[in-house]
Amino acid sequence: MSPMNLKNINAVVVGLGLTGQSCIEFLIEHGANVIGMDKRSTVDCPFEIEIKTGKYRVKTLLESDLVILSPGVNPAAKAIQRAIEAGVEVIGDVELFARFNRTPVIAITGSNGKSTVTCLVNEMLNYAGKKSIMGGNIGTPVLSLLKQQADYFVLELSSFQLETVNSLKPESATILNITEDHLDRHNTFDAYKEAKHKIYQNANVCVYNRDDLNTLPVEPNPSHSFGMQESNVGYGWDRKSHAITCEGSAVLAAEESALIGMHNMANIQAAMALIQFANIDISSVKKAVKEFSGLSHRFETISQHKNVRWINDSKATNVGATIAAIKSLETRKEGKLILIAGGDGKGADFYELQNILLKSVDLLITLGKDGPAIAALKPGSIEVASIEEAVSFADSIVSEKDIVLLSPACASLDMFNNYQQRGDVFASAVRRLAA
């Protein structure tokens, strides 16, 4: 596909955060006439363009040749739908990127684990001597990648970004897992799943999770798979030797990885499957896995004060992520598990949590908007008003070899600016215990 000609077209960028601003910069550089639009009353935008704030202006949208939505802007908004119905092309930054990009892409999505896998793939490629740059939903906006020379772009893509994608042609693409999330945006699980599956269209190789049939490609594309059972096909897990296997043969022992938890063994498998097309040597893979210890706020051990392990998993913003975190601790042989959960559930049904709460969690502490709904799933739960109160209560009842896990199963915006701030508040409260 030849790059589209943007010179002198009238373009509207809706949503003027970092992604929106990268779109404005790209459009201006390619000669487009650009108007910015944002629902916020005040916007800090470094470009000298016309900006319309507040209610979306239908007239402006209808007069444009191209509308580009930031990921946070819902295409179902009435004004956006009016433009679509009138024949105005409405796309996102990833679609625009795809129309100009000539660098091989590895694309990653999933309800959970996508940032970890994106970083792992990037590290594996770089250790193998390839120049790999990651971006998208993590790090650099995709349009800014186009200014850089690389052997591969590794993209983390959200369901919001994938909604408006049609031209992306990844060398390999994966859906790591699909669990109920973002129903406040997508309305139904099927719509959310459909958005995720757009990552597979046009992919040369699809990588799916055998343990989650929702990730199985609909079209019979060439595919690789991974899973946490023994398998003679694709990547698997040997429980006896605690090793990752490929086509039934052990290739990487768990003890060779700096990452811990069974969910991370699946993440490593997915990363290995994604780069299989590039024939990366196993020594580079092992170096990357040995050095990469994970990302902040993702199952991160922040203290082992008095032989109690405190884990910050604030990035667990949906039920599936919390279930994965709890399951990864089920193999421990001693000590209680205290879970801190709650926040804004984004319209999710928490019922799926109940079995694992009853089976594997010794004490549940809840907080936030949907804390009461989660507390109702387990008798004896403790409801608190803050992270600090949760940490203080947990500290009052823990013993040696216990684990305290912050894995909220909810978004953070009811109490915090973002999941990072929530995790930082938790970490600070825990570190004060040792002061």
N, C-alpha and C positions, 0 to 999 in steps of 0.2 A: 504494500500500500504506500503510495506517495504521500508525503506530509501535506496536510491541508494548507491552503493559502489563507493566511490571516490578515494580509495587508488590507487596510481600510475597511475591514468589516466592523460592524457595531456589536460589541460584546458587553454583556453584563455579568459581573462576578457577584454571586450572592453568598454572603458570609465572609467577613473580612478578618479572620484570624490568620495564623501563620500560613495555612494552606491557601486561603483566599489571596493573600498578599503574594504568594509565589505565583499564582495564576495571573494576577495583574502584571507582575514584572515580566512574565513570559509573553503575555499578549502584547504589551507595549513594545518589547524588543522585536516582535514580529510585525509591528506596524498596525496593530488593531486600534480602533477607537474604543476606549474602555470606560464603563460606568461601574461604580461599586455600589452594592446594596447590602444593608445590614439592619436587622431588627433592633439592635441596640441604639439608644438615643445618641451616644457619643462613641466614636471610633477613632483609634490612633492608627492612621494609615500614612506611610511615608511617601506615597505617590501623589503627584499633583493631578488628580482626576476628580470628576464630579462624583460625589458620594451622596446617596439617598438613604437616610436612616428612618427607623420606625417601620410602619406598615409597608410591606412589599408593594411596589407601584406596578400595577398590571399594565398600564399604558407603556411604561418604559420597557417592560419585558416583551410586550407585543411588537414594539418597534425595533427590537434587536434581531441580529442575524444568528447569534449564538449566546446561550446562557450557560454559565459554568457554576455548578453548585459545590460549595464546600461540603465535606462529609457530614457536618452537623446539621445541614439544611435538608429537611424532609421533602423529597420530590412530590409527596402527596399534598403538600400545601396548596390551597385553592388557587393562589396566584400563579404558582408554578404549573399547575395543571391547566390553567387557562392558556398559558404560553404553549404547552405541549399540544393541546387541542387545536391551536391556531397554526401549528406546523413549525414553530420555532424549535430549533435543535437544542436540547437540554442535555448536557453531559457533566461529568465530574473531571477532576484533575487527572485521575488515572487514565481515563479514556483519551484525554488530550495528550498525555504522555505517550500512550501506546501508538498514537498516530504519527509521532515524530521519532520514537525510539528505534535504534538499530543495534543496541547491545543486548545479548542474550539475558533473559530474565528467568529467575527462579521465584515462584510466587507461593505465598504461605498464608493460609487463613485457618480459622478454627475458633471455637468459643473460648478455648483455654490453651495456653502453651505457645502461642504463635510468636511472641517476642523472643522467648527462649530458643525456639527452633530457628528463627531468623538469624539470631546472633550465632548460633552453633554452625549453621551453614556458611555464614560469612567467615567465621574463624577457620573452618575446615578448608575452604577455598584459598584463603590467604596463607595458611600454613603450607599449602601445596604449591605456593609460588604464583598463584593467580591473583590478579588485582580485582578484588570484589568490594563493592560498596553497597551498603544496605540503606533502605529508606522506606517511604510510604507512611504507614501508620506508626512507625517508630523512626526517630531521628529525622533525616532530611526529607522534605516534601519531594514527591517524585519528579516534578518538573525541574527542580534544582539539580537533580542527578544528571540531566541531559547536558549540562555544562562540563561534566567530568568524563575522563577516559577510563574505561574499565573493561575487564574481560567478562564480568557478570554484574548485573544488578540483582540484589536479593531483596524482594519486596514483602513486607508484612502488610496485608490488606484486610480491612474490616468489612463487615457486611454493608456498612454505609457506603464505603468506597466502591464495593463491587456492584451495587444496585445499578450504577450508570455505566458499567463497562461492557463493551462488545468487541473491541479490536485488540485486546491484549493477547499475545501469543507466547506464553511461557514455554521454555524448554522443559521445565517440570513444574508441577503445581500440586499442592496438597490441601485437603481439609483435614485437620488433625482430629477433630471431634466436633459434634454439634449437640449442644445441650441448650435448654430453654434460656434465652437471653434477649434483651432489647425488644421485648414485646410491646413496650410503650411506643416504639417506633414502627415495628413491622406488623403489629397487631396479632398475627398468628404465627405459630411455630413453622407451618408450611411456607409462609412467605419469607421468614428468616432463613430457612433451609434453602429455599430457591435462590436467595441472594448469595449465599455461600457457594452454591454450586456453579455460579457463573465463573468462578476461577478455573474450572475445568475446560470450559469451551475454548477451543483452539489450542489447548496444551498438547505438546508432543508426548509427554508422559504424565499420567495422573497417579499420585501416591495417596492411597487410602488406608484407613484404620480398620483392620479386620474385626476389632472389638466394638466397632460402632458402625452399623450398617447404614446409618444416615449419611456416612461419608462416601459410600460406594458410588462411583461414577455411573450415570445413567447410560451414557454412550459407551460403546465398547472400545474406548481408547486403549493404546498400550498402557499398561499400569504396573506399578510396584505396590507392595503392601507391607504393613508392619502390624505388630500386635504383641500382647503379653502372654501368649501361649506358645507352646512348642509348635514349630511349623517347618516343613521341608520346602515351603514356597515363600519367597520374600524374606523379610526380617522377622525374627521371633525372639523368644526368651526361654532359656534353659533354666528351670527352677533349681535343679540339682547343683549345677555349677555356678549359678548366678552370673550368667553370661548372655550377651546379645549374640544371636546366631544369624547367619545369612545362608539361605538354602539348606538349613539344617546343621551347618557347621559353626562352631563357636568362633567369633571374630573379635569380641571385646568383652573383657570381664568387668563386672560392676566396680570392682576395686580399682580399676584403671581410670575411673571417672571422678572428677572433683564434684560433680553433681550428685545429690543424694535423692532417694525417693523413687518408688516404682514408676511414678508418672514421668520422671525424668529419663528413665530407661526407655520409655516409649518415645520421648522427645528425641533422644539420640538416634533411635532407629529411624524415625521420620527424616531427620537431617541426613543420615547416611543414604537413605533411599532417594532423596531429592538430588543428591550429587552423583548418583550411580552412573548417569549418562555421561558424566565428564571424566570417568575413569580415574578418579582421585585415589592415590595410593593409601593403604590402610595406615601407614606410619604417620601421615599428615592428619588423618582422622584421629588417631590416638593422641597425638600431641595437642590437638585442639581440645579434645575431651578432657585431657589431664589438666589443662590450664584454665578452662572456662568453668568458673565456680557458680555462675548464675547471675541473675539481675536483682537489683534491690527490690524489696517488697514482694518477691516471688519465692515463697518457701525459704526465706532467708533466716538462718540461725543468727540471732543478734546477741545472745548471752547464754552462758551455761553456769551462771552464778549459783553457788551451793549445789552444783550437780543437778540443776533443774534447767531443762532446755526450753528457751523461749524463741518461738518462730514467728516471724513477720511475713504473713502471706496476704497482705492488704490488697494485692492485685486480684485476689479471688473475689470478683464482683458478681458472680453468678453461682447458682446451686451446683452446677457441674464441677466448677473449680474447687469448691469446698469439699465435695465428695471425693475428688481425686486426691486432695491433700490428706484427708482423713485415711483413705485407703492406703496411701503410701506409708502410713505409720502403723498399720495393722500388724506388721511382722515383728514389732518390738516385743521383747520377752518380759519386760517388767515396767512398772511405773504407770501412773494414771495419765489419762489424756484430758486436759481441760480446754474446751473450745470457747473462744470469744467470737460471736457472730452478730450480725444485724446491720441495719442501715436502710437504704432505699432499694427495695426489691425489684423496681422497674416493671411491676405487674406480673412477676413470676409466681408460679405455684410452688410453695416450699415443701409440699407433701413428699416429694422424692427424697428429701433429707431425712425423713423420720426413721427409716430402717437403720441407717448407718449411725444416726444419733443414739438410738436405743442400743445398738449392738457394740459400738466402738468408742463412744464418748462417755467418760465417767462423770463429768460435770459440764453443763452448758451455761455460759454467761452471755446474756444478750443485751443489746442497746439499740438505740436509733428508732426511726420511723416504723420499721417492720420487725423490730425486736420482739414485741409481744406475740406476733404470729409464729415466729420461730420458737420462742420459749414454750408455746402451747404444744409443741411436738414432743417434748420430753419432760416427764414429771421431775420436780425438784430443781428446775432451772432457776437461775438467779437473774433478775433484771436490774440493770444499773443505768445511770444517767450519762456516763462518760467513759472514755477509754481509760483514763487515769483511775477511776473507781473500779473498773474491771481488773486492771493490773493489781491494784491494791488488794482486792478481794482474793484473786488467784494466789497472790503471794502469801496470804494469811493461811491458806489451806494446803499448799504444795509440800511434798516431801522429796527426798533425793530420788533421782531418776524419773520424776514426773516430766511431762511435756505440757507447756502452755502454748496453744496455737491460736493466733489471730488469723482467722480465715472467714471473712464476713458473709459470704454468699450474697452480697448486696453491694450496690454502688454507695459512694460516700457522700454524695452531694447534699444529703439532709443535714449533715453535721460538719463537713469539711469542704475545702476547695476542690480536693481531688483525692484519689487513693494514696498518692504519695504523701500528702500531708497527714492522712490518717495513720499511715505506717510510721511516719516520723514521730508523731505524738506517742504512739505505742512504744517505739524504740527508746524514746527519751524517758518515758515513765519506767520502763524496765531497767534502763541503765542507772536511774536514780536509786534503785534498790541496792545496788552495789556500792554506792557512793559513801 
